[in-house]
Amino acid sequence: MKRSVLVVALGAFFALTLSAQAAFADSPHFVNGPTYTATTTELTATGKAAGLGNSPTQAQLTAQAVNVYSHCVNKGGNFAPGHPATQSPAAGTPQDIAPRNGQITFSPTLPAPSLSVAATCPNGNWRIIVDEVDYLGVVLTISQGTTVLLSDGPNDFTSCAAGIGQCVFTG
């Protein structure tokens, strides 16, 4: 009799312990951010998330399209329109993050397409000036394996014109 009571008590203890861990991992939320910074070379999302458990986690930015608009300048200071470049769909490299106490700090990036002088300008003696980059339909995804725990978006972002600096958007 004592043995069966002990088995039932241990079973109840393990069931409660496992359900408490599952409950901890079942309440993912953003603590700070996400905050997005768009430049003419990349888009970055930064922030902190909690309630993720302790499994390996990934943060990634994807977009429906990234459009780059530019112009060309020759050595004499003359301008010519550049050919726009589009990447559709676009995806940044997943950022691998090891949670600490169920929390992560993330900063995945989504690069803008690279422009080549040969494809953009009249000839190789010109240089490219990027005027604007539009990041369209951007989604931030926080996942563990194939399970998406958190997401933000879709959002649209536009970088500043050349020489002005960075644009910061908080979503």
ChimeraX attribute file (.defattr): number of C-alpha atoms within 10 A of each C-alpha:
attribute: neighborCount
match mode: 1-to-1
recipient: residues
	/A:1	6
	/A:2	7
	/A:3	8
	/A:4	9
	/A:5	10
	/A:6	11
	/A:7	12
	/A:8	12
	/A:9	12
	/A:10	12
	/A:11	12
	/A:12	12
	/A:13	12
	/A:14	12
	/A:15	11
	/A:16	12
	/A:17	12
	/A:18	12
	/A:19	12
	/A:20	12
	/A:21	12
	/A:22	13
	/A:23	13
	/A:24	17
	/A:25	17
	/A:26	13
	/A:27	13
	/A:28	18
	/A:29	15
	/A:30	17
	/A:31	14
	/A:32	12
	/A:33	15
	/A:34	21
	/A:35	15
	/A:36	21
	/A:37	19
	/A:38	25
	/A:39	25
	/A:40	25
	/A:41	15
	/A:42	17
	/A:43	26
	/A:44	21
	/A:45	23
	/A:46	18
	/A:47	16
	/A:48	16
	/A:49	20
	/A:50	20
	/A:51	20
	/A:52	26
	/A:53	22
	/A:54	17
	/A:55	15
	/A:56	13
	/A:57	23
	/A:58	23
	/A:59	26
	/A:60	23
	/A:61	26
	/A:62	25
	/A:63	22
	/A:64	16
	/A:65	19
	/A:66	27
	/A:67	17
	/A:68	25
	/A:69	20
	/A:70	21
	/A:71	18
	/A:72	22
	/A:73	18
	/A:74	16
	/A:75	9
	/A:76	7
	/A:77	9
	/A:78	9
	/A:79	16
	/A:80	16
	/A:81	15
	/A:82	23
	/A:83	17
	/A:84	16
	/A:85	18
	/A:86	17
	/A:87	16
	/A:88	12
	/A:89	12
	/A:90	20
	/A:91	20
	/A:92	18
	/A:93	14
	/A:94	19
	/A:95	15
	/A:96	15
	/A:97	18
	/A:98	14
	/A:99	19
	/A:100	13
	/A:101	12
	/A:102	16
	/A:103	21
	/A:104	24
	/A:105	17
	/A:106	22
	/A:107	20
	/A:108	22
	/A:109	24
	/A:110	23
	/A:111	20
	/A:112	25
	/A:113	17
	/A:114	11
	/A:115	19
	/A:116	12
	/A:117	17
	/A:118	12
	/A:119	13
	/A:120	22
	/A:121	23
	/A:122	17
	/A:123	12
	/A:124	12
	/A:125	12
	/A:126	21
	/A:127	20
	/A:128	19
	/A:129	19
	/A:130	21
	/A:131	17
	/A:132	19
	/A:133	28
	/A:134	21
	/A:135	27
	/A:136	20
	/A:137	17
	/A:138	22
	/A:139	19
	/A:140	23
	/A:141	19
	/A:142	25
	/A:143	20
	/A:144	19
	/A:145	11
	/A:146	7
	/A:147	9
	/A:148	13
	/A:149	19
	/A:150	17
	/A:151	17
	/A:152	15
	/A:153	14
	/A:154	13
	/A:155	14
	/A:156	16
	/A:157	20
	/A:158	22
	/A:159	24
	/A:160	19
	/A:161	18
	/A:162	15
	/A:163	10
	/A:164	10
	/A:165	12
	/A:166	15
	/A:167	16
	/A:168	17
	/A:169	14
	/A:170	10
	/A:171	11
